[in-house]
């Protein structure tokens, strides 16, 4: 199954429209929150609420079953307080990259939460940092942001191909160029 995965559009309606038009061939479309425009623009999408979507009546998480996989879709902000508490409790060496420490703790929390929900894949947003990793046996994917990349990377989205045996992710910039 081919999935268009976007997050953190923050009002980037024209870019969102372009992606929807460009990827008409996908089987499933998912938006992971922080939308910034009318929900009618995401007709046919599975959508979850982001921390900037307070006025929208959306669920904070959804579980989608695809090709014998259970995919947890969340924005990611629901883990923020626990991640910050844990990061502040760690004795972090001055030489350590604090952002990487935060991401490692976040991925741990996401993987643990997915296991509790009996999911083997998690799609999440919030950080504006694209990622595709297997963490504690859980495949985690963040498509980045259509507004800006928090880690200095370009605006991005993902095309995820899910089969019974495998998950493959390709990230793209807004020009449609495949990026790492």
N, C-alpha and C positions, 0 to 999 in steps of 0.2 A: 504494500500500500504506500502510495506517494503522498506525503503530507507537507503542506506549506505551513511553516512555523514562524510567527512574528511576535514581537513583544515591544513594549515601551515605545509606541508610536508617538505619544505625547503631542497629538494634533497633526502629525504628518500625513494629512489626508491624501494629498496628491501622490506621494510615494506609495501609500497603501493601495490606492486605486490602480496605480501602474502595476504593482505586484499581482493584484487580483486578476487583472486583465492578462498579464504575461503568463501566469500559471493557471490557466483555465483547466489544464489537464490533470490537476491534482485530484486525489480521491477524498482528501480531508483537509480542512483549513482550520488552524488553531491560532487564537490571539491570547497571549498570556498577560494581558492587562496594561494599565496606564495608557488608555486609548486616546482621549482628548478630542473626540468628535462623536457624532451621533451613531448609536449602535446600528441603525439601519444600514450603515455603510459596510457592516460586517455580516450581512445576511448570509446564512449558510455556514458561519464559523462556529466552532466551539470556543467560548469566551469565558475567561475568569477575571475576577475583579483585582485590580492593582491598587496600590496605596493612594493613587491620585484619582481613583474612580469612585469616590465616596458617594456621590449622588446616584450612581447606577445600581440598579437592583440586579446584581450578578452574584453567582456563587464564588467563594474564595478558592474553591478547588473543584475539579471535575476528574472523574476516572473514565477513560475511554478504553474499550477493549478492541485491540487490533491484532489480527494474525496470532492468536494465542498469547498475546502480551497484554498486561494491564498497565496502562500509561496514566500516571498521575500528572495532572496539569495544575500548576499553581503559579502565582506571581513570584513568590519568594520572600516577600516582606514579612510573612508570618513567622519566619525563623529569626528575624533580625534581633529581637531582644535577647533570645537565648544565645545567639552567636556572639553578640557584644559582651554579654555577661561572661561567657567562657573565654573569649579572647582577653578580656581585662584580668581574668584570674590566672592567666598563663604568665610565666616568667619569660618574656620575650627578649632575646638577645638583641642588642642594638644593630647587629649586622643582619638580622632577619628582615625580610620584606614583610611589613605588617599587612599589606594587601593580600599577599599570598597566604599568610597565616589565617586571615579572615576567610578567604575563599576555601581553604582546607577545612576549617571548622564548619563553614556553611555546607559544604558538600557532605560532610559527615552527618550533619543534622538532616539534610535532605534524604540521604540514603536510609537513615534510621526511620524516618517518617514514612518513606515509601514501603519499607519492609512491614511496618505496622499496618499499612493499608493493603498489603499483599500485592504490591505493584513491583514490576521489575524495570520499568522505565519512568523517568521523571522529566517533564518539560517544564522549565521555569524561566522567569525573567528577573526583573528588578535591578540586577547588578549592571546591566548594559555591557556585560563582558561575555563574549561568546565562548562556549565551552562544549566539548563532547568528550566525556570520559566515562570509564567504568569505575565506580567508586564503591567499595565494599559489595561488589557483585551487582550493583544497580547502575544502569546506563543513565547518565544525566546529560541533558542537553539544554543549553541556553542559546537562543539565536542571536543574542546581542540586542541592539536597539536600532530603530529606524530614525531616531533623532540624533544620537551621537554615541560613540563607544567610550565607555568610562576609562578604558585602559589605553586610550590614544588610537585605537583602531577605528576604521571606517564604520559608517552606518552599515548594518548588516541584518540579514534574515537567513533562514535555513530551509533547505529541502531535505526531508527525512524520508528514507525508504525503509519500511519495516516489513520484514518477511518473518515466517515462523522461526527461521534459524538465525536471523541477523538483523542488525540495525546499522544503517549507513547514513552519515550526515554530510551534507555539503553546505558550506556557508557561501553567501554571495553578497557583494556590495550592491549599491543601488544602480550601478551600470550593468548589472548582471554578470560581472566578472567573478569567477570562482576564487575564493580566498581561503587561506588556511585558518 
